[in-house]
C-alpha cells in the first residue's frame, strides 16, 4: 500500500514538473487602461495592456493607438515592449511596432526608440493631404509599474 502511495506521489510530482515549463512562458493580462485624446475631428484612443510574466524582474506591455477621423477608425499602431527592472532602475529589453490602416489611409515613417526605461514609437498616417502624427510611449518604473 505504501509503495502505491509513493508511486502516485512521484507521478503527481512528475506531472507538475512537466507542466511548469509550459506555464512559465505564458502571460496573462493583468491590467488594461484606455485614454482618449481629441484633436478636432481626429481622435486617438490609447489602450495599454500589461501582461503578467512569471519572471518577477521582467514585464511586457503593449499600447495601441487607435486613430479615428469623424468617428471612423482609420489606423491602429501598436508598440510592444519588454522591460527589466530591479527595484533601483528599469530598462527596455525589446521593443517592436505593428500597424493596420483602413479606408485608404497610409502609414509611414515608423521609428522606435529605446532610451533608459522608455520605449517610443513615432509614425504618421495620411490621406488626401491630411497628415496626422502618432506617438506611443511605454515607460517602466524601477518597481515594475508600466505606464
N, C-alpha and C positions, 0 to 999 in steps of 0.2 A: 504494500500500500504506500509506504514512504517513497519507494522508487518511482511510483506513478506520479506522486505529487511533485517530486523533484524534477521529473521529466517534463511535466506540464509547466512548472515554473520556468524551467530552462527554455522551453518552447515559447512561452509568453515573452520572455526577455529577448529572445531572438527576433520575434515578430516586431516588437517595439523598436529594437535597434535597427532593423531593416527599414522601418517606416520613417525614422528620424531624418536620414539624409534627404528623402523626398520632401519632407516638410520644411527642411532647413532652407530651401531655395524659394519657397512660396512666400508671397507677400499678400497681405490683406489691407484693404483701405482702413485707415484709422481716423481720417479727418477730411472733410471737404468744406470749401468756403467759396462763395461766389460774390463778386463785386462788379457793379455795372457803372461805367462812366459814359456820359452822353456829351457828344460834340455836335450840337445842332441836329441834323438828320442822320448823323453817323454815331453809332454807339459801340463800345467794346465791353463785353462781359467777360471777366476773368474768373475761371474756375480752378481752384487749387485742390489737388488731391495729394495727400501724404500717405505713404504706404508704411505698414509695419514691417520692418526687417527683423529677422531673428538675431542678427548680429547687433548688439547693443551700441556699437560705435559707428554705425552706418545707417543712413536713411535715404530713401528715394522718394522723389516727389515729381509731379508734373503740373504745369499750369497751362491751361488752354485759353487763348484769347479768341472769343467768338465775335466777329465783326458783323454788324448789321447796318444796312442803309435803308431808311424808311421802314424799319421793322423786318426786312428780309435778310436772312443770313447770306453774306457774300463771301466770307472767308473764315477759316479757322487756322490758327497757328498754335502749335504745342511745343513747349520746352520741357524736356525731361532731364533731370539731373540726379546724380547720386553724390551724397555728401558724407564726409567723415568728420568726426568730432571727438574730442577727448576731455571735455569739461573746461579747458582753458583756451582752446581755439577750435576753429572749424575750417574746412577746405572743400573745394569742389573736386570730386574724383572724375566723373564723366559727365558730359552734357551733350544732348543732341536735340535736333528740332525736326518737326514734321508739319505739313500743312495740307489744306484742302481748299480749293476755291470753287465758287458757284456762279452761275448766271453771267458768264463771260468775264469775270474779274480775273486779273493775273497777279501773281505773287513773284516778287523779285528782291534781290539784294540781301538775302538772309545772311546774317553774321551772328556767330555765337561766341561770346567772350566769357572767360573764367578768370575772375580777379578775387583773390582771397577766398571768402566764403560765399561769393555771389556769382551766379551764372545768369547771363543776359542774352536774350535773342532779340535782334532787331531786324526788321524787314519792311517792305512796302507792299500795299495792294493797290491796284489801279484799274480803271476802266474809263474809256472815253475822256481822257484828260484829267480825270479826278484821281488824285494820288493821296493815299492815307498811310501814315506811318504806324507801325505796330512795334511796341516794346514790351517784352515779357521778361520778368526777373524772378529768380528764386534765391533766397538767402537763408543760410543756416546759422543758428546761434551756436556758441560753444557747448550748450546743453542739449543740442539736437532739435530745437524748435525751428520749424521751417515756415517762412512767410513769403 
